[in-house]
Amino acid sequence: MDAAQVTSSAQKSILIITEKFDPHADHVIRTFKTDGIAFYRLNTNDFHAEIKVEASSAAASIVFEDPQGRVHRFPDDTRCVWYRKPVNPNPPQSVTDPTARGLILAETLELLAYLSVERRVPWFNNPDDNRYSQRKFPQILLARELGLRVPRTLITNDPARVRAFYREIEGRLLCKSMKEQGFRDEKDGYFIFSRKVAPEEFEQHADQVAYCPTLFQEYVEKAFELRITVIGDELFCCRINSQTAKGAETDWRRIDPSQVEHEMMSLPAEIEAKLRRMLTHYGLRYGAFDMIVTPQGEYVFLELNPNGQWLWMELMTGAKMTDAIVRMLTT
């Protein structure tokens, strides 16, 4: 195959960058196969063992070949890129030295990062845009600028400042991570949930804020929560009745989602317009927003996940989100 040959638009494939265990990609790929839509799935797990790669200045392309001999030339063969949930590639098992493994991983990630520089093909979403848009505090500032209500928020490593904030919000304090979703030790893995801080716990640990800048927010009472997923030109608003499920009141992710009632609902046009303006600001075509609705009916912005999950809502509500993903990638 001539790597320099330009593929016609009719022959181009949707490049899916993900991992081996990705039910979201599996659902969409089933539709691709039924509808005869060309795609190339690039799983990053065992990249070194399963993918041959060549980046040539002569061909001005990056060529991937899988164990079955299927070839994808980026960007020539690429209709668009669906950047799903790739994981870090595993360095070859034969390399056991930790320093060498770290170097191999860094070089491989750098090669894969070259893809995101190519903007002549559509991305859903470009990982550089994802990284830019996922920062929680700038999101809060942008949402407020767009006219959305946001919780009062403080990030500090000053115990005196957080004590003053605690008094300002009359003890309704929520603590959440800025970036890390969890951590591991030698025994197990742990997920970091958003959590209310009880008065006695606050008094016991407030001085430890000096060790690390910490994100605090005013806890806003909820009637229910919303997961709002924008897929190209389509929007799906799912009401999550977290206040009726024991254990889900502060962070519904603490329990199995199947134990929390989900239902699709409409979103006020003025709220939708502001969320779409946020996506436009970040250059995103896909985004999952978390909001709450207060007992008084006011909508409060919490955060934007530019690459958030959606399949569980489709399975629980029947919303045709897979079909919307296919439409986004093919139109």
PEPE-V822252 format. One line per field, one symbol per residue. ss: DSSP state (H for helix, E for strand, - for the rest). phi: phi as a letter, one per 30 degrees, with the letter a starting at -180 (. if undefined). burial: # if it has 24 or more other C-alpha atoms within 12 Angstrom, else .. A space follows every 10 residues. Layout:
BEGIN
ss=???
phi=???
burial=???
END
This chain:
BEGIN
ss=--------HH H-EEEEEE-- --HHHHHHHH HHHHH---EE EEE---HHHH -EEEEE---- EEEEE----- EEEE---EEE EEE------- -------HHH HHHHHHHHHH HHHHHHH--- -EEE--HHHH HHH--HHHHH HHHHH---EE --EEEE--HH HHHHHHHH-- --EEEE---- -EEE----EE E---EE--HH HHHHHHHHHH H--EEEEE-- ---EEEEEEE E--EEEEEEE -HHH------ -HHH--HHH- -EEEE---HH HHHHHHHHHH HH---EEEEE EEE-----EE EEEEE----- HHHHHHH--- HHHHHHHHHH -
phi=.ddddddddd cdcddccabd cbeddeddde deddcicdbb ccdceceddb bcbbcbddch acccbcddid cbcccedcda cccdbdcddd deddccdedd dddddddddd ddddddddcd cdcbcdddde dddddddeee ddedddjddb ddbbcacced dddddedech idcccbddbd daabbdcacb cccdbdcded ddddcedded daebcbbddc dcdacbcccc cidcbbccdc dddccdjcdd bdddbdeddc dcadbdceed dedddddddd eciccbaccc bbcdedicdb dcaccdbddb ddddddcidd dddddddddc c
burial=..#....... .######### .#.##.###. ##....#### ########.. ###....... #####..... ########## ######.### #......... ...##..##. .#..##.... ########## ..##.##### ###..#.### ######..#. .##.##.... ########.. .......... ..#####... .#...#..#. ...####### ########## ##.####### ###....### ###...#..# ####..#... ##.###.##. .######### ###.....## ########## ####..#.## ######.### .
END
